[in-house]
Amino acid sequence: MARCVITGAASFIGSYLTRELARRGHEVIALVRPESRNAAAVEGIPGVRIIRAGMADTEIWKPAVGAADRFFH
């Protein structure tokens, strides 16, 4: 399966995509803004790794993106 990175993973569409890709067996890296109040939408999903970082925090999320097979933004 693919390693997928999703920005805005705690948003309405992002959380649905996160759950669906994980359900299909993909490894999901969910990028969630540190100030997001919706992070619970993707917490505790098997196969999902959450990275709390904004898009400007490149040193935090860049290693995950470099290893991704697919990127959803």
C-alpha angles and dihedrals in degrees: 000000000000132000106234128193117202123191115205089023093162094056122100095262095031093054092049091049090047093053094044096049091047090048089054090054101258122141105244128201107195117202110206126178112246091237095049115128092195100064090113087072090075104024118112096019110140111243094023123114114193121213114190105210141118122237089258090059093083095156088063102046103025095085091054094048092049090059096045125117092196133022124200116193 
